């Protein structure tokens, strides 16, 4: 499911936030809110929360001072419909929901439809008690690189945690990883310029975490095989797939640029000039993969500063920040 929350009345009219199944977003005037409305002093610091699941999305008022209104009715806890208008403080939002199924959602909601995180590390992070450290570097391309130890926080846990902020996709070289995807998988081949039979043999695939619930199972097998890349993006599966297929087209010399493998993509994201980064990178919220030198190290590349958020999760920053862009 894809949900878009857009400001329709207020100082930042037109500003929007996209969510997918498994994500939750808090809205309020504080910088700590996922959707920060710092211009509206009549909002509470964290005013309301929206949680998205496979069948609908749920709004919860977080004990706000001035209340939350949906379609001009005060609410505390409600299932949203596509087109609903949410008002709080001096700001109003409209919610657009793709795949809205309110009848099914209500049935599941009665038995607790909003799924709790399965991973204990994610539960700890949401309570600000995640144990571990991170290092921050600005690399030559101008991107932020966040480094974690896979021994302290697993790639699976970190992916699930970040999936609550951004939509999650994977590029996986199935053959190199030695994994078998289920028949019902929505995996799409990136090398669409090859004959169908060749695609099955050598092409990496793109998988959407919101559409394939098997992704946690193959991460432990694929990690460390130079075969798995995590992409965080608000784009639809079709939009991202089209951009990646375009970036994967053979060069004049007949070769394929290795965007699909950590060993190559690490060099592209770290060492390229900002103007020479692949076009699709500017549309991504983040890219995560194993370090080319050490698979026990997790590298996350982003355009935004995550220091405050990672600290709120409970992680400690190693204070030896270096800017490779000036080296």
N, C-alpha and C positions, 0 to 999 in steps of 0.2 A: 504494500500500500504506500502511496505517496501523498503527503499532506503539505500544503503551502499555507503559511500564516502571513498575511499581508496587512500592513498599516493602511487603512483607508481614510481615517480622520486623525489629524495630528501633525506635528511639526515635520516628521519624517515620512510623509505620505508616499507610498510606493515601496518602502523598505519591506523586504520579505525574508522568511526563513523556511527552508524546505526540510521536511522530516520523512523518515521511512519507518517501516515496521521494526519494532525493537528499540526505537529511540524515544527519549523524553527531553523536553525543553522547558526551562523555567523562564518566565517573563517578568520583568520588574525594572525599577529605575537604577538598581545597583549594577556596577560593572561585573559583579559576580553572577548575575543572571545570564543565562545562555543567550537570551534575546534582550539585550540591555537597552532600555528606553530612558536614557539619562536625562532627556529633555523634559520629562513629565514628573514634576515634583508631587503630584497627587497620587502617584502609584506608590505602593509599598516596595521595599527593596527587592523582595521576591514575591510578586503579586499572585500569579497563578502558574500552574504547570499543565502542560499537555503531554500525554503519553499516547504513543501510537502502537497499535498491535496489528495483527494480520487482518482484522475485520472492521475496525473502526478506531476512533481516537477519543480520548477521555480528557475532560478539563477538570482540574481540581483547584479551588481557591485555597491559597496557602495562608489563610488567616489574615487577609489584607485589611487595612484600616478602613478603606472606603468601599470595599466590596467589588465583586465581579458580576457583570450582567451579560447574559446571552439572549439576543433578540428582545432586549428591554425587560428581561426577567432576572431578578437576583438569583444566583446559583452558588452552590458550594461544591457540587460534584455532579457532572453531567456528561452524557455521551453527545458528541457534536455531530451535526449533519453538515454535509457540503453546502456552502452558502451561508452558514450561520455567521452572525456578527457578534463579536465579543467587545464589550466596552469596559474599560477601567480607567480611572483618573480622567485625563483629558484626551485619551487616545482610544480609537476604535480599530479593530482588526476584522478582516473577513477570512474565513477558513475555507479552502478548497480541498476536497478529499477525493482522490481517485480510488475506485474500488470500494466505495461506501456500502456497507451492508448493516444498517442499523438494527434490523430485526434479529439477525444472528448475533450481533454484538451484544444486544441486551440480554439474550439468553446466556451467553458466556459470561457477561459481566456479573450476572446474579450469583455465579459461583467463583468470582474473582478473576475476570478475564485478563486483566493487565498482568503480564508475566513478570515474575520476580527474576532477577538475574540468577542464572544457574551457577556461575563461577564465584567461588568464595572470595577471590581477589577483587572481583568487580563489586561485590557487596561491601568489602572493606573500603574500596576507593570511594563509593557513594556515601560512606560514612566518614570520609576523611582519615581513614586509618590504614591505607595501603602502605606496606613496608617496601622500601627500596630507594634507589638513588637514580638521578639522571644528570647528564652532562649536556650543556648547550653550546653549540658552535654555529657561527655564521660562515657558510662555505663560500667558495669563490663565485658561485653563480648568484649569490645573494640570498639563497634559501636558508631557513633555519634548520639545523640538524639536531635532533634530540636523540641521545644515545642512552640505552638501557641495557641492563644485564638480563639475559634470558634465564639465568639462575635465580634472579630475584622476582621477576614478573614474567610469566610465560607469554610468548607471542599471541597465543589464543586469548588469554585474559586481556591483554592490552588491546587487541583487535575488538573484542566484545565491548570493552569500555569506550573506545573511540567511536564504535558503531552507534553509540547512544548520542553522539554529537553530530556525526556525519553519516551519509550513506556509505556502505561498505561493499567493495567489489574485490575480486581476485583475478590475477593472471596466473595461471598454473600450467607448467609443462608436464602434462600427465605422464608421459612416457619416462621423462627424466626423474620425476618424483616417485614413480613406481606405485601410483594409486589408481584405483578404479572408481570412476564416477557412476552413480546409480543411473539406470535407464531413464528415470524421470527428470534428470538434471536439465537445467536450462542453459548449460554451458554452450558458448558460441565460439567457433573457430576464428582466430584472428587472421590467419593467412588465407583469406578467401580468394586470393588470386591463383591458388593451386587447385588442381582437380580434386573432387570430393574424396577420393580414396587416399590421396596424398595428404590432405588435411588431417585425416584421422591418424596418420602415421607420424607426422612431424610438427603439426601446428599447435602452439599453446592455445588455451581457451580463456575466455572471460566468463566469470561466474558472478552473479549477484547474490549477496548474502541474504537479502530479503526474499529471494525467490527459491533459494536452495538451502534447506536446513541441515545439509550434511557437512557444511564447511568446517565445523569444529573437529570432525572426525579425521579429515585428511591433513590438517595443519601439522600435527606431530610427525607424520611420515614425510611430508614435503619439505619441512624446515631443514636447512642445512644441506640441501641437494642442489642449490642454485637454480631452483625451479619455481619459486613462489614469491609473488609481489602482492601487497595489499594496497588497494587504491581507495581513497575516501573522497567521495564526490556527491554533490547534490543532483547531478544529472541523472536522467533516466538511463536504463540499460541500453536502449537503442542509440541514444546520443553518444554515450561514452564508447560504445562498440564501434560506431562509425568513425570517430576520431582516432581510435587506436588502430583500426584497419588502415586508415589513411597513413598513419605514421609508420606502419609496418610494411608499406609497399617496397618492392625491391629497388635498389639504387641503380644508377646507370651501369655500374660494374656488375650488376646481377646479384649482389649480396643483399641481405636483409639487416637493417639496423636493429640491434639487439635490445629494444625496449622491453622485451619479454623476460629477460633474465637479470637477476640481481647483480651479477658480476659486471654486466655492461651498464645497466641503468644507474648503478652507484656512481660510475665515472661520469656519466652524462649529467646527472643532477649536481654533482659536487664540483666538477671541473669546468663545465661549459660557462661561457659568458652569459649573462642574463639574457642578452638579445638572441642567443643561439639555443636556448632551451626549446624542446619540442612544444608546439602550439598547445597541445592538450594539457600540458602541465599547469598552465595558467587557470584552467577550469577546475583543477583539483583542490580539495581542502588539505590533502596530505598523501604521502606515499611512504609505506613502511616495508622493510625487507631486512634480511640478514645482512650483516657486514660482509663485504667481499673478502676481507682478511680473516674474520673470526665469526663463525656462525652462532657463537654464544653471545654475540653482541647484536642488539636490535637497533636499527637506524630508522628514525622517522623524520621525513622532510616536510616542512610546511612553509607557507608564506607568512603565517601569523605567529605571534609570540604566545606560547602556551605556558610560560613559567608560572603565572598565577594559578592557572587551572590545575596544573600538575601538582603544585604545592598544596592546593585545596584537597586533592585526592589523598594527601599524606606523604607523597614522595619528597625526598630531600635533594636539593640541587648541589652538585659538586662545583664549588666556586673556583674554577680555573678556566673560565670562558675565554676562547680564543677566536679571533676572526680570521679565517683562512683567506678571506678576500683581500686582506692587507698584507699577507705573507708573500 
